[in-house]
Amino acid sequence: MTMMDSKVIDILVLDGTTSTGTTIPINTSEINSFTVHTISTGVTTGGVVEIQSSLDNSNWYTVNSSSKTISSNTVTEFTVSNKKYKYLRANVSARTDGAYTVRLFGGN
C-alpha cells in the first residue's frame, strides 16, 4: 500500500451535547484502526458514553471497551486496532449532567 492508498478520518462526532441519544452513523468501512477521544465538562454526577457498531445501519451493539462511565470533568481515550466496522456512532446512553464531546480519528 502506498501513502496515496491510505484513508484517514478525523470526525467530530459529538460537540458538547447535553442530552442522551445517538449520533448519525459514520461509514468507517475503509479504516481498520481508530482512536476515540471523549471530553466531558460541567460534570458533577456524570453519564455514560459508548461507541456502537453496525453491519447494516439498523442493528447496533457496543464496541468492546468503549463504554465509559464519566463522573468528572475529564478526557478519556481508547484505541481499537486491526478491526473493521462498517458503521460507527456515539451514544450517550445515560446522563445526569455535563456536556460531552467525542472525536473519532482513524486510518488504515
C-alpha positions as CSV (number, residue, x, y, z in Angstrom):
1,M,0.0,0.0,0.0
2,T,1.3,3.5,-0.8
3,M,0.5,6.7,1.1
4,M,-1.9,7.6,-1.7
5,D,-3.9,4.4,-0.9
6,S,-4.3,5.2,2.8
7,K,-7.5,6.5,4.2
8,V,-7.7,8.8,7.3
9,I,-10.7,10.2,9.0
10,D,-11.0,12.9,11.7
11,I,-14.6,13.5,12.7
12,L,-16.2,15.5,15.5
13,V,-18.9,13.1,16.3
14,L,-20.5,15.0,19.3
15,D,-19.9,18.6,20.0
16,G,-20.7,19.4,23.6
17,T,-24.0,17.5,23.7
18,T,-26.1,17.9,26.8
19,S,-28.7,15.2,26.2
20,T,-28.9,11.4,25.8
21,G,-29.2,9.7,22.4
22,T,-27.2,8.6,19.4
23,T,-25.4,10.4,16.6
24,I,-25.7,9.9,12.9
25,P,-23.9,6.8,11.7
26,I,-20.4,7.2,10.2
27,N,-19.3,4.9,7.4
28,T,-16.0,3.5,8.6
29,S,-15.6,0.6,6.2
30,E,-12.4,1.9,4.8
31,I,-10.5,2.1,8.1
32,N,-9.3,-0.7,10.3
33,S,-7.9,1.2,13.4
34,F,-9.4,4.2,15.3
35,T,-9.0,6.2,18.4
36,V,-11.9,7.8,20.2
37,H,-11.4,10.9,22.5
38,T,-14.2,11.9,24.9
39,I,-14.1,15.2,26.6
40,S,-16.5,16.0,29.4
41,T,-17.1,19.4,31.0
42,G,-19.5,20.6,33.7
43,V,-19.8,17.2,35.2
44,T,-20.6,16.6,38.9
45,T,-22.6,13.3,38.6
46,G,-22.0,12.3,35.0
47,G,-23.1,10.0,32.3
48,V,-22.2,7.1,30.1
49,V,-20.7,7.5,26.6
50,E,-20.2,4.5,24.3
51,I,-19.2,3.8,20.7
52,Q,-21.6,1.4,18.8
53,S,-21.1,-0.5,15.6
54,S,-23.4,-1.9,13.0
55,L,-23.1,-4.0,9.8
56,D,-26.5,-2.9,8.4
57,N,-27.0,0.6,9.9
58,S,-30.0,-0.8,11.8
59,N,-28.9,-3.3,14.5
60,W,-26.3,-1.8,16.8
61,Y,-24.0,-3.1,19.6
62,T,-21.4,-1.5,21.8
63,V,-17.8,-1.9,20.7
64,N,-15.7,-3.8,23.3
65,S,-14.1,-1.5,25.9
66,S,-15.8,1.6,24.5
67,S,-18.5,2.2,27.2
68,K,-17.1,4.9,29.5
69,T,-18.8,6.0,32.8
70,I,-17.8,9.6,33.3
71,S,-18.2,11.1,36.7
72,S,-15.9,14.2,36.5
73,N,-14.5,16.7,34.0
74,T,-12.0,14.6,32.1
75,V,-10.6,13.4,28.8
76,T,-10.7,9.7,28.0
77,E,-9.2,7.8,25.1
78,F,-9.3,4.3,23.8
79,T,-8.0,2.7,20.6
80,V,-9.2,-0.2,18.5
81,S,-6.6,-1.7,16.2
82,N,-7.0,-4.1,13.3
83,K,-10.8,-4.4,13.3
84,K,-13.1,-3.2,10.6
85,Y,-16.6,-1.8,11.4
86,K,-18.9,-0.8,8.6
87,Y,-20.7,1.9,10.6
88,L,-19.9,3.6,13.9
89,R,-21.8,6.1,16.1
90,A,-21.6,7.6,19.5
91,N,-24.3,7.0,22.1
92,V,-24.8,9.0,25.3
93,S,-26.8,6.2,27.0
94,A,-27.2,7.9,30.4
95,R,-26.7,11.4,31.5
96,T,-27.3,13.4,34.7
97,D,-25.3,16.5,33.9
98,G,-22.4,17.8,31.9
99,A,-21.5,18.2,28.3
100,Y,-19.8,15.6,26.1
101,T,-17.6,15.9,23.1
102,V,-16.5,12.9,21.1
103,R,-13.9,12.9,18.3
104,L,-13.1,9.8,16.1
105,F,-9.7,9.6,14.4
106,G,-8.9,6.6,12.3
107,G,-7.0,5.2,9.4
108,N,-5.8,2.0,7.7
